[in-house]
Amino acid sequence: MRSEAEANRVIEQYGDTVRRLCLVHLKNTADTEDIFQTVFLKYVLSSASFESPEHEKAWFIRVTINACRDLLGSFFRKNTVPLDQLLDQPAPMGEDHREVLEAVLSLPPKYKDAVYLHYYEGYTAPEIGRILGKNVNTVYTLLGRARQLLKEKLGGEGDV
Amino acid sequence: MSEPLKEALDQVRAGEELKEKTRAFLSEKTRGYQKAPAVSRRPALSAAACVLVLLCLGLWKVYFIPVSVISIDINPSLELSLNRFDRVLSVEGYNEDGQALAQALDVRFLNYRDAVEQVLASPAVADCLARDEYLSIAVVDDDAQRQQALLAGVQSCAAGHGQAHCYAADGSQLEEAHHAGLSYGKYQAYLELSALDGDITPQQVQSMTMREIRELIAALSSSAGDSAQDGSSQSTGQGPGTGSGQGSAQGTGSGQGYGQGGHHGESGHHYGQTH
């Protein structure tokens, strides 16, 4: 089992990433809190050793995505709620940002991870393939279709 | 799109409250980072639960395997199937009265002694006992030790219920008995009777009371004896060739005995003394 100091370090280091992934997948703050805590508990109990900070980050991303998928297995969690309820931070969000974020969140679940990892985290398709356990070509296809869908949603605006 | 998305998501952060709650959660689950949390005990608990379930299933299976039979015959003829814990699993009637009694009884899962007591106290059996009918209780079990224990139990139940014959046997003839449509006890009586009268059928025996069967057996036995004596006295006079003469005389004797109603009554006391 890992120490309290290690737990505090990763909460500071990866808390935001885990929180964002929860936002991408989950519909309410209660689920977010649940997954957030579960992910860090898994870390504390895990005996996995990491070769690099990138490796460690990829572990958090994968564990968070898997935890979210497990939770979303339930039919009752498939209802959506307005974005306002999801974003609990006080800073007001600009209209452009909100529109893009809403467009991404409204994508079918299978595209959201690839879009988030590519556009936000800056991972390449092979890296995304490794994290999500998917074929590289599948990742390219997902990203291509997601781009297409976002174009349609955003009315052809932006450099997708 | 990349830039607005980045900027929008940059605003999403794990709040201090969430982080603090998580720290408290981790501390609680790991008991101050000292012990593995309760979650880690799940595999052990699951294994224990599996073992428990298997044990229960095993016990359940063992519980519902009949190992002994108690055949109670007077006029109602029925059998109690017992498990290895001496509990009654089922009651089956082997003639009309027996079936009616089996339906009326509520002895399932009772200890065999309580069940036998209930059968003996039932109006159908109590009436027969009041008429001084003959009660037969057979304990059928392949295990000699269990046989004796069960026999002692039924003997104590039958004590004070008039003429009762309790005995134990192994299960070698149980299937034959059921095949003939008779309870074990009645089948034994049938075998005894059919040795004296080859024409008697299980169906005829089925509706007879045990006393009627015993009386018939006694009558046939005694008349066969008389006939044999007659045959030998005749043959003495005839000199050589005695052997074949005796054989034929015995056969005739049996036929006569079965037909002699009055003779049966006389032999009743003879049977009573025997048991």
Interface residues (C-beta under 8 A of the other chain):
Chain A: M1 R2 S3 E4 A7 N8 I11 E12 G15 D16 V18 R19 R20 L23 T32 E33 F36 Q37 F40 L41 V44 L45 L87 D88 Q89 A91 M93 G94 D96 H97 R98 E99 V100 L101 V104 V115 Y116 Y119 Y120 L150 L154 G158 D159 V160
Chain B: M1 S2 P4 L5 K6 E7 A8 L9 Q11 V12 R13 A14 G15 L18 K19 K21 T22 R23 F25 L26 S27 K29 T30 Y33 A36 P37 V39 S40
